[in-house]
Amino acid sequence: MDEPDENKPPDDVMQARERVPGGTRRVPDAAFDLWLRRGLHQLYDGVANEVIPPELLRLIEQDRRK
């Protein structure tokens, strides 16, 4: 397994980069995107990982059969 490169930006920042004419790269809103993504994960990961109540699953299954 490769060792992480401390000088390499995180993958989510790398994905935010875009090509511009002349072959140079720029990171227009990478810092904001990273801040937003991390903030949303902090707020909602707990809720998204909660167990779905059996009654709700039953209602969803009933609706699918209609």
C-alpha positions in Angstrom: 0.0 0.0 0.0 1.3 3.4 -0.9 2.2 5.9 1.8 0.1 9.1 1.7 1.9 12.1 0.2 1.8 14.9 2.7 2.2 17.5 -0.1 -0.7 16.2 -2.2 -4.1 17.9 -1.7 -7.0 15.7 -0.5 -8.9 13.9 -3.2 -12.0 16.1 -2.8 -9.8 19.2 -3.5 -8.2 17.4 -6.5 -11.7 16.7 -7.9 -12.7 20.3 -7.6 -9.9 21.4 -10.0 -10.8 22.3 -13.5 -8.8 22.8 -16.7 -8.5 26.3 -18.1 -7.1 27.3 -21.5 -3.3 27.1 -21.7 -3.1 23.9 -19.7 -2.9 25.5 -16.3 -5.2 24.4 -13.4 -7.1 26.5 -11.0 -9.2 25.7 -7.9 -12.0 28.3 -8.0 -14.2 27.2 -5.1 -12.4 24.2 -3.8 -12.1 25.6 -0.3 -15.8 26.5 -0.1 -16.8 23.1 -1.5 -14.6 21.3 1.0 -16.0 23.4 3.9 -19.6 22.8 2.8 -19.1 19.0 2.2 -17.5 18.6 5.6 -20.1 20.7 7.4 -23.0 18.8 5.8 -21.4 15.5 6.8 -21.0 16.7 10.4 -24.6 17.8 10.5 -26.3 14.9 8.7 -24.2 11.7 8.9 -25.7 10.8 12.2 -29.2 11.0 10.9 -28.4 9.2 7.7 -26.8 6.3 9.6 -29.8 5.8 12.0 -31.8 2.6 11.7 -35.0 2.9 9.8 -37.9 2.0 12.0 -39.6 -1.3 11.0 -43.0 0.4 10.8 -41.7 2.9 8.2 -40.1 0.1 6.2 -43.5 -1.7 6.2 -45.3 1.4 4.9 -42.7 1.9 2.2 -43.1 -1.8 1.1 -46.9 -1.5 1.0 -46.7 1.6 -1.1 -44.3 -0.1 -3.6 -46.8 -2.9 -4.1 -49.6 -0.5 -5.2 
